[in-house]
Amino acid sequence: MTREDALENLTAPSAHVRGQAARILGDVGRPSDLTRLRKAQREETVTYVNYALQETIRRLANEKAPDRSKDEANVVSDDVRKQIYGKAMEWITGFLLHEISSPIGLVRLAAKRELGNSWDGSDTQRHLETVGRVFDAIELLKNAASVPRPQEFDLSALVDALLDVYSPEVREWISTIGSRPFLIKSDPSLVRMVVANGIRNAVEAQQAASAQPNSHDVTINWGDTDVDYWLAVVDHGIGINGPIETAFEIGNSTKRDHIGFGLAIARQAVETMIGSLTLEPAKHGGALYTARWRK
C-alpha cells in the first residue's frame, strides 16, 4: 500500500483496512498528512484503529510519549488503571478479531472441501470448533471492555430472563431475593455478562456436587447502596479449587469443554462499569460470587 493509497484508505468502509492505512502512514507519512490524520481520528469509532491513528500522529508530529516518573505513576488511581487496562484490552481483542478471524474462516472452508465426507466428526472439525469458541469469547471480551452505554432497565427482569434457559428441574433449587421491579441505570449488555456468568458457574458447581440439589441451593440476590449496585450469587456446590485469583486468568478453567474466559469476561465487564468482582468460599460451603458497580 503506497502513501497515497493509505491516505485514501483512512475512510475505507473496513476497519481492518483503515487500521492498516494508519499503521503504514506511521512509516511513510509526512507532516503534511497530519490534517487528514487528525480528521480521521476525530471521526474514527473503532478503538484499535483510533489508537493506531493516535500513534501515527504522534510520530509524524515528533511528539514524545509522556514520560511519567515512578512517583507520578504511583498516584494513578485504581479506577484510572482499570480504564487504561480496559482500553488496551479492547484494542488487542479488536486487532485479533480483525486480523486473524478471517484466515481461520478460510482454513475451515478449505478443510471442509479437502476432507469432504470425512469432515463430520473429524479431529480437524473438533479443533476448529474449539478455535471458534475461543474467538466467540474474544469478541465477548472486546465487548466487555467497550465504553458503557447506560440506560434504565429492570435488573430483576434480566435475572428472570437468564434463568428461563434452565429446565424446570434446575429452577426448583434456584431462588431469587431482591426488589421487583428493580430499576437501575447501567449498561444492560455488560450487566448481562456479569450476571449470566455468576448464575452459570453456580449451577454447574451445584450439578457437579455429589448430593442431590435441594431448594435454595443456589440463591441470587441484588440491591444497592448510596453509591453502587450489587448482585451476589451463592451456591452450595463443590467449592473453589486452587488459588482464587487464578480463576480470573484468561484460559484458566478446571471444567471440561470450557475455554476459561467466563470469569475474565465478567470481571472486565464490571470493571468497565467502574466496579469490582469477587469470588470467595461461601460460609457453609460452595462459593460466593459478588459484583458491585458504580451508579
N, C-alpha and C positions, 0 to 999 in steps of 0.2 A: 504494500500500500504506500503510494507516494504521499508527500506532504499535502499536495492539492487534494488527493483522494481523501486523506484523513480529515481535512477541513470540511469537505462536503459531508463526510460520514458522521460528523458531530450531531447532525439532525436526522440520522437514519432511523427507520422505524424499530430496528432491532437494538435492544440494549447491549447485546453481545458485540455488535459492530461498533456502536458508539464507544464502548469501553476500549476496544482495540484501537480506535482512532485516537482516543485521549492518550493512551499509553505511547503510541507511535509518535505523537506530536511532542511528547516529552523528550524524544531523541532528535527529531528532525525539525521541530517547530522553530519559529523565530519570534523575537519580542513583538514584532508587528502583528502576530496572531493573537495576542493577549485579549484584544477586544472581543473577538469571536469566541475565544475560550471562556471568558467570563460570562458572556451572554449564554453560552451553552450550559455553564454551571448553574446559573440562576434558574434556568428552565428545566434542568435535569431532575427527574423524580426517582430514579433508581440509585440507591445509596452507593453501591460499589463503583458505579460509573462516576458519580459525583466526587468520590474520593480520588479517583484516577485523574479527573479534571483538576481537582484542587492541587494535587502533587505536581502535575504538569505546569500549572500556572505558577506555582512556587519556583520551579526550576527555571522557567523562562524569564521570570522577573528577578532571578538571582536572589530570592529571599531565603534566608537561613531558617531551618526548622527551629522552633522555640527551644531555647536552652534552659532547661529547668535544673536548678541546683537541687541537691539532695534534700535540703531543708524545705524548699518550695514544694517538692514532690510529697513530702510527708504531711503537708497541711491540706492536701486534696481530700475532700470528704468521701466517705464510702458511697454516698449516692452518686457523686460525680464519677467515681471509679466504675460503678456499675453501669452508668450510662455509656462511658467510653468503651467498656468491655462489650456492651450490647451492640454499639455501632460497629465495632470490629467483627463481632460475630455475624452481624447481618451482611457485612461486606464479604467476609470469607465464604459464607454459605451461598450468597448470591453468585459469587465467582465460580464456585464449584458447580452449581446448578447450570449456569450458562455455558461453562467451558467443557464439562465432562458428560452431562446427561445425554446430549445429542449423540456423541460417539458410542455411548453404552446402548442407546436405542438401535444404532446401526449394527452393532455386534449382535444384538438379539435377532434382528431381521436376517442377518447373514447366517446365523446359527440355525434358525428355523428352516431356511432354504436348503442348507447343506445337509442337515440331519433328516429332513423330510418326515417320514412316518416314525422315525426313531426319536423325534423331538420330545413328544409327550412322555413324561416320567424319566427323562434322561438326567444325568448329573449336571449337564450344561444348563438345562432348563431350571433345575433346582438352584444352582449357584447364581444364575442371572436373576431369579426371583428374589433371592436374598439381597443382591445388589439393588434391585428395585425398591425393596423395603427400606434400605439404607437411604436412598435418595428421597423417598417419601418423608423419612424422618428429618433429613437435612432441610427439606422445604418447610416442615413444621418449625424447625429450629430457627430458620430465617424469619418466619412469620412471628415467632415468639420474641424476636429481637427488634421488630419493626416499631415505628412510632405509634403509641396508643391512640385509638380513636374513641374517646369516651362517648357514651350515650346512656340514657336511662333505660334500665330493664329490670326484670324481676328475677333475682338470684334463686329464689325458691322454685320458680318455674323452670329455670335452667337445670337445676338439680333433678327435678322430676323427669325432664326430657332425657337426661343422661341415664337415668335409672330405667327408662322404658325399654332399653335394648336388652335388659336381662329377663330371663324367664320368670314366671310366677313362683317357681320353686326357690329361686335365688332371692327374689324380692321379699319372701317371707321372713328372712333373717336380716334384712336391712331396714333400719329405722332412721327417720329424719327428725331433727329438733331445730326449730327456728321460726321466726315470724313469717306469716303468709298473708298477703304478699310481702316481699322484702325488696323494695325498690332501691337500687343503687345506681350511681353514675360512674361507669367504668367501661373498659373495652370488653364487650361480651366474648369476642373470639379468644382473647388472652385469658379471661377468666375461665372459659370453657376448657382450655388446655390444662389449666391448673386443677380444676375440679374433676375432670374426666380421668386424669392420671391418678389422683388420690383414690377415687372410687375403684378404678380397675385394679390397682395394687392391693387394696383392702380385700376385694372379692377374691382375687387369685390367691392371696395369702390364706384366706379362710378356707378356700376349697382345697388347698394343699395340706391343711391340718388333718390329722388322723381322725379326730372326733367329728361326728355329725353336727353341722352348724345349728345353733339354737336362735330363738328370737333375739334381736338386738345385738347379735354378734358383730355386726358392722353398724356403726352409728355415724351419721353425718349431721353436724350442727354448724350454725352460722350466726353471725351477729355483727355488731360494730361498736366502735368506741368514738370518742370525740375526734380522733384523727385518722382512723383507719377502719377498713372492713376486715373480717376474718372468717375463715372456714376451716373446720377440723374434721378429719375422718379417723376414727379409731376402730381397730379390729382386734379379734382375739385369735389370730392365726398363728403362723409358725414363728413370728418374731423377725428380728433383724439379724442377718448373718454377716459377720465381719465388721470392719470399721464403718461407721455411718457415713462419713464424708465421701468414701469411695463409691457409695451408691449413686452419687450425683455426677460421677465422671462419665463422659460420653463413651459409649461402647461397653460399659461395665454392667453385666446382668448375670444373675445366678439362675435365671429361668430359661428353660429350653424354648427355642424359637423366638426369643426376644433379642433385639439387637442392642439394647441398653441405652436408648435415647430418652425414654419416658421422663425420668426424674430431671435430666438435664434440660429438657424442653420446658417442663413445668417450672423449674427454678428460673430459667431465663425469662419466661413469661411474667412471673410475679416480680422479678427484679426490673423488668421493663416498666412495670406499673409502680415502681419505687416501693418495693416491699421485700418480704423475706419468706423463705420456705424452710421448714424444719421437719426432720424425721427422727423420732426417738422411741425408745421402748415404752409401751403403754404400762400403766400401773399394775394391771392384773394380767400381764402377758399380751403378746401381739405388738402392734405398732401404732403410734400416734403421728398423724400427718397434719401439719398445721401451716396454713398460708395466711399471711397478712399483707395488705397492700393499701397504699395511701388513698384517702378520699379525694 
